[in-house]
Amino acid sequence: REKDILFEDGPRSLRVGGNGPATLQLISELNLKDSIVPASLKSNVRYLWLNGKRQALPSSIATAFTNELTPDLALGVLREPFKKKGTGQDETLHSFFARRLGFFFADKVVTAMANGIWAGDARKLSVMSCMKPLIDMESRSGSLILD
C-alpha cells in the first residue's frame, strides 16, 4: 500500500462459475478461506480511456441514461439480436464482437478487455479459446442478448 493506493501482485480474482467450484475446493483444502477478500461493489464500474479522458462504461440501466458512451454502445446492442449466426468457424475476439455488437464495441471495449485479461491483441486472440460460452450462446439462440 502506498498512500491510498493498493498495489496487488499475483492472482487477484476468481470466478465462481466455470472452474470456480474446483478453485474454491482447492482453497478450502489448502485452508486459505480466511485469505479471501471479497471484491468491493465499486469494482463493478469499468473504465475506458477515450478521447483523452477516463470514461465509465454504463454499468446499469440507470447509468446508461446519463452515460456519454451509451449512444455508441446502444446501437450495437439493439441490433445484436437481428444479426445472423456465425459459420461455426473460429474467429478473433475482435471480429466476433464487431460482427455481433459493432465496430465501436470491438474497437474500444473488446480491445481494452483483451489487453486487461489476457495481455493480448483482440485481433489475434481466438474467441473459441477465450470466450467459448459466447459461441455456445450464439449457436443456441442466435443472440448474446436473448439467450
C-alpha positions, 0 to 999 in steps of 0.5 A, a space after each residue: 500500500 502506498 498512500 491510498 493506493 493498493 498495489 496487488 501482485 499475483 492472482 487477484 480474482 476468481 470466478 465462481 462459475 466455470 472452474 470456480 467450484 474446483 478453485 474454491 475446493 482447492 482453497 478450502 483444502 489448502 485452508 486459505 478461506 480466511 485469505 479471501 477478500 471479497 471484491 468491493 461493489 465499486 469494482 463493478 464500474 469499468 473504465 475506458 480511456 477515450 478521447 483523452 479522458 477516463 470514461 465509465 462504461 454504463 454499468 446499469 440501466 440507470 447509468 446508461 441514461 446519463 452515460 456519454 458512451 451509451 449512444 455508441 454502445 446502444 446501437 450495437 446492442 439493439 441490433 445484436 439480436 437481428 444479426 445472423 449466426 456465425 459459420 461455426 468457424 473460429 474467429 478473433 475476439 475482435 471480429 466476433 464482437 464487431 460482427 455481433 455488437 459493432 465496430 465501436 464495441 470491438 474497437 474500444 471495449 473488446 480491445 481494452 478487455 483483451 489487453 486487461 485479461 489476457 495481455 493480448 491483441 483482440 485481433 489475434 486472440 481466438 474467441 473459441 479459446 477465450 470466450 467459448 460460452 459466447 459461441 455456445 450462446 450464439 449457436 443456441 439462440 442466435 443472440 448474446 442478448 436473448 439467450 
